[in-house]
Amino acid sequence: MTKSQRIPTNLRTLKILEVLGSSESAMTATEINAQLDLPKQTVHRLCATLEQNGFINRKHMSKKYQIARRLRIMGAGLLHSSRDYIARHQILLGVNEQIGETVNYAVPGADGMNYLDRVETDWAFRIQQPIGSSVPFHCTASGKCFLANLPKRHQLALVESLNLTAMTVNTITDKAVLIDELSEIRANGYALDREEFMPGLIAIAVPIFDLENRFVAGLAYHGPTQRLNLSSMIETREVLITASQKLEKILFLE
């Protein structure tokens, strides 16, 4: 399989911009294509389209392309929006400093809860799940937090569609039992993972809502049972709740 076969058609323009944007000097279409291995005529056509629309231009009327004003404006906008990421990460760092364990920011995806941001604990003994990884809905604190805060009709439909795979001996595999726990989670305002995803790992999560009171993410921390217990985690839930309120303000109110 060639590189061009691996690049979806709708991403080829972005790949050209990525190559050009990471270069320290202007590049010809042939030089750009040396990193992409697309059909020659495709690269020339896409470069011409980008030039016509103001995203790239020719350097001193040569055959070499460089970033143009429209793409620089777009880049500035992306950098401006990164302030939300910076603020969010700083809040996670603050939770980590108070709790001393790994803090996660997870959002629902097609395959489960996706880790969008995290701050690792300094302890040598830790469970590493990198940013971008996905964990199940039914046996994780963030996942159950998401399920609990769905409208009831949607919650029942989603739980019915889930395969409640037993990850440990503590995993809830009965849908009626899971529904009952989701009601408790919604009432309590937090969710627990009682070694349901991994043996020896426990976690607590609280929801983050948008202006319409819809769940957008779960803020959680986890750690091994050698250092943590569920009672102490419940006692520290206010740290997470305060952080979630700060996140809501940054993401939706400012």
C-alpha positions as CSV (number, residue, x, y, z in Angstrom):
1,M,0.0,0.0,0.0
2,T,1.4,3.4,-1.0
3,K,1.3,6.6,1.1
4,S,-1.3,8.0,-1.3
5,Q,-3.6,5.1,-0.7
6,R,-3.3,5.7,3.0
7,I,-4.3,9.4,2.8
8,P,-8.0,9.9,2.5
9,T,-9.0,12.2,-0.3
10,N,-10.6,14.7,2.0
11,L,-7.4,15.0,4.0
12,R,-4.9,15.5,1.1
13,T,-5.2,19.3,1.1
14,L,-4.6,19.4,4.8
15,K,-1.6,17.1,4.4
16,I,-0.1,19.5,1.9
17,L,-0.6,22.4,4.3
18,E,0.9,20.4,7.1
19,V,4.1,19.7,5.0
20,L,4.4,23.3,3.9
21,G,3.7,24.7,7.3
22,S,6.4,22.6,9.0
23,S,9.0,23.6,6.4
24,E,11.5,26.3,7.1
25,S,11.6,27.4,3.5
26,A,9.3,27.6,0.4
27,M,8.7,24.3,-1.4
28,T,7.8,23.3,-5.0
29,A,4.9,20.9,-5.5
30,T,7.4,18.2,-6.3
31,E,9.2,18.8,-3.0
32,I,5.9,18.7,-1.1
33,N,4.9,15.5,-2.8
34,A,8.2,13.8,-1.9
35,Q,6.7,13.5,1.6
36,L,3.3,12.5,0.5
37,D,3.7,10.3,-2.6
38,L,0.5,11.4,-4.2
39,P,-0.2,11.4,-7.9
40,K,1.8,14.3,-9.4
41,Q,-1.2,15.9,-11.1
42,T,-3.2,15.7,-7.8
43,V,-0.6,17.7,-5.9
44,H,-0.3,20.3,-8.6
45,R,-4.0,20.7,-8.8
46,L,-4.5,21.0,-5.0
47,C,-1.6,23.5,-4.7
48,A,-3.2,25.6,-7.5
49,T,-6.6,25.5,-5.7
50,L,-4.9,26.6,-2.4
51,E,-3.2,29.4,-4.2
52,Q,-6.4,30.6,-5.9
53,N,-8.1,30.7,-2.5
54,G,-5.3,32.6,-0.7
55,F,-4.0,29.9,1.6
56,I,-0.6,29.7,-0.1
57,N,1.3,31.8,-2.7
58,R,4.4,31.7,-4.9
59,K,7.6,33.1,-3.4
60,H,8.8,35.9,-5.6
61,M,6.8,34.5,-8.5
62,S,8.8,31.3,-8.5
63,K,7.6,27.7,-8.6
64,K,8.0,27.5,-4.8
65,Y,5.0,27.8,-2.5
66,Q,4.9,29.4,0.9
67,I,2.2,30.1,3.5
68,A,0.0,33.0,2.6
69,R,-2.1,35.5,4.6
70,R,-5.3,33.5,4.8
71,L,-3.6,30.5,6.4
72,R,-1.6,32.7,8.8
73,I,-4.9,34.2,10.0
74,M,-6.3,30.7,10.5
75,G,-3.2,29.7,12.4
76,A,-3.5,32.7,14.6
77,G,-7.1,31.8,15.4
78,L,-6.0,28.3,16.3
79,L,-3.3,29.6,18.6
80,H,-5.9,31.9,20.2
81,S,-8.3,29.0,20.8
82,S,-5.4,27.1,22.5
83,R,-5.9,29.4,25.5
84,D,-8.8,27.1,26.5
85,Y,-6.5,24.1,26.5
86,I,-3.8,25.9,28.5
87,A,-6.4,27.0,31.1
88,R,-7.9,23.5,31.3
89,H,-4.5,21.9,31.7
90,Q,-3.6,24.4,34.5
91,I,-6.8,23.4,36.3
92,L,-5.9,19.7,36.0
93,L,-2.4,20.6,37.4
94,G,-4.1,22.2,40.3
95,V,-6.1,19.1,41.1
96,N,-3.0,17.0,40.7
97,E,-1.1,19.2,43.2
98,Q,-3.9,18.8,45.8
99,I,-4.7,15.1,45.3
100,G,-1.3,13.8,44.2
101,E,-2.8,11.3,41.8
102,T,-3.3,11.1,38.0
103,V,-6.1,13.5,36.9
104,N,-8.1,12.9,33.7
105,Y,-10.3,14.9,31.4
106,A,-12.4,12.5,29.3
107,V,-15.1,13.1,26.7
108,P,-17.6,10.6,25.3
109,G,-16.7,9.0,21.9
110,A,-18.0,6.2,19.7
111,D,-15.9,3.6,21.4
112,G,-16.1,4.8,25.0
113,M,-14.6,7.7,27.0
114,N,-11.7,9.3,25.3
115,Y,-8.9,10.9,27.3
116,L,-8.5,14.4,26.0
117,D,-6.1,15.7,28.7
118,R,-4.4,14.3,31.8
119,V,-1.7,15.1,34.4
120,E,0.2,12.1,35.6
121,T,1.1,11.4,39.2
122,D,4.7,11.6,40.3
123,W,4.4,8.2,42.0
124,A,6.5,5.5,40.4
125,F,3.7,3.1,40.6
126,R,0.9,4.3,38.3
127,I,-1.4,3.2,35.6
128,Q,-0.6,4.8,32.3
129,Q,-3.3,5.4,29.8
130,P,-2.1,8.0,27.3
131,I,-4.1,10.9,25.8
132,G,-6.2,9.6,23.0
133,S,-6.8,6.2,24.5
134,S,-10.4,5.0,25.1
135,V,-12.0,3.2,28.0
136,P,-15.4,1.6,28.4
137,F,-18.5,3.4,29.5
138,H,-19.9,0.8,31.9
139,C,-16.9,0.1,34.2
140,T,-15.1,3.5,34.5
141,A,-15.9,6.5,36.7
142,S,-16.0,8.9,33.8
143,G,-18.0,6.5,31.7
144,K,-20.7,5.9,34.3
145,C,-20.7,9.7,35.0
146,F,-21.6,10.2,31.3
147,L,-24.3,7.6,31.3
148,A,-25.8,8.9,34.5
149,N,-26.3,12.4,33.1
150,L,-28.0,11.4,29.9
151,P,-31.7,12.0,29.5
152,K,-33.4,8.9,30.8
153,R,-34.7,7.7,27.4
154,H,-31.2,8.1,25.9
155,Q,-29.6,6.5,28.9
156,L,-31.8,3.4,28.7
157,A,-31.3,3.1,24.9
158,L,-27.5,3.4,25.2
159,V,-27.2,0.9,28.1
160,E,-29.3,-1.5,26.2
161,S,-26.9,-1.3,23.3
162,L,-23.7,-1.8,25.4
163,N,-21.9,-5.1,25.8
164,L,-21.2,-5.1,29.5
165,T,-18.0,-7.1,29.3
166,A,-16.6,-8.2,32.6
167,M,-13.2,-6.5,32.9
168,T,-12.8,-7.6,36.5
169,V,-14.8,-9.6,39.1
170,N,-16.3,-6.2,40.2
171,T,-17.6,-5.1,36.8
172,I,-21.3,-4.6,36.6
173,T,-22.6,-6.9,33.9
174,D,-26.4,-6.7,34.7
175,K,-28.0,-3.9,32.9
176,A,-30.7,-3.4,35.5
177,V,-28.1,-3.1,38.3
178,L,-26.2,-0.6,36.2
179,I,-29.3,1.5,35.6
180,D,-29.9,1.6,39.4
181,E,-26.3,2.7,40.0
182,L,-26.6,5.4,37.4
183,S,-29.6,6.8,39.3
184,E,-27.5,7.0,42.5
185,I,-24.6,8.6,40.6
186,R,-26.9,11.3,39.2
187,A,-28.3,12.0,42.7
188,N,-24.8,12.0,44.3
189,G,-23.1,14.1,41.7
190,Y,-20.1,11.8,41.4
191,A,-19.3,8.3,40.1
192,L,-16.9,5.7,41.4
193,D,-14.9,2.9,39.8
194,R,-14.6,0.2,42.4
195,E,-11.9,-1.9,40.7
196,E,-14.4,-2.4,37.9
197,F,-12.0,-1.6,35.0
198,M,-8.7,-2.9,36.4
199,P,-7.9,-4.9,39.5
200,G,-6.3,-2.7,42.1
201,L,-7.4,0.6,40.4
202,I,-10.1,2.9,41.8
203,A,-11.4,6.2,40.6
204,I,-13.8,9.0,41.1
205,A,-15.3,11.4,38.5
206,V,-17.6,14.4,38.4
207,P,-19.4,15.8,35.4
208,I,-18.7,19.0,33.5
209,F,-21.8,20.6,31.9
210,D,-22.4,23.2,29.2
211,L,-24.8,26.1,29.5
212,E,-27.7,23.9,28.6
213,N,-26.8,21.5,31.5
214,R,-25.7,18.8,29.1
215,F,-22.8,16.6,29.9
216,V,-19.6,17.4,27.9
217,A,-16.8,15.8,29.9
218,G,-15.8,13.9,33.0
219,L,-13.1,15.1,35.4
220,A,-11.6,12.3,37.3
221,Y,-8.6,11.0,39.2
222,H,-7.5,7.5,39.8
223,G,-4.9,5.5,41.6
224,P,-4.0,2.1,43.1
225,T,-5.7,0.6,46.2
226,Q,-2.3,0.5,47.8
227,R,-2.5,4.3,48.2
228,L,-6.2,5.1,48.0
229,N,-9.5,4.0,49.4
230,L,-13.0,4.9,48.3
231,S,-13.9,6.7,51.5
232,S,-11.1,9.2,51.2
233,M,-11.8,9.7,47.5
234,I,-15.4,10.6,48.3
235,E,-14.2,13.0,51.0
236,T,-12.0,14.9,48.4
237,R,-14.8,15.1,45.8
238,E,-15.1,18.9,46.5
239,V,-11.7,19.3,44.9
240,L,-13.0,17.9,41.7
241,I,-16.3,19.7,41.9
242,T,-14.6,23.1,42.4
243,A,-12.3,22.3,39.4
244,S,-15.3,21.3,37.3
245,Q,-17.0,24.6,38.0
246,K,-13.9,26.4,37.0
247,L,-13.7,24.5,33.8
248,E,-17.4,25.2,33.0
249,K,-16.7,28.9,33.5
250,I,-13.7,28.9,31.2
251,L,-15.3,26.7,28.5
252,F,-18.7,28.2,28.4
253,L,-19.1,31.5,30.3
254,E,-16.0,33.6,29.4
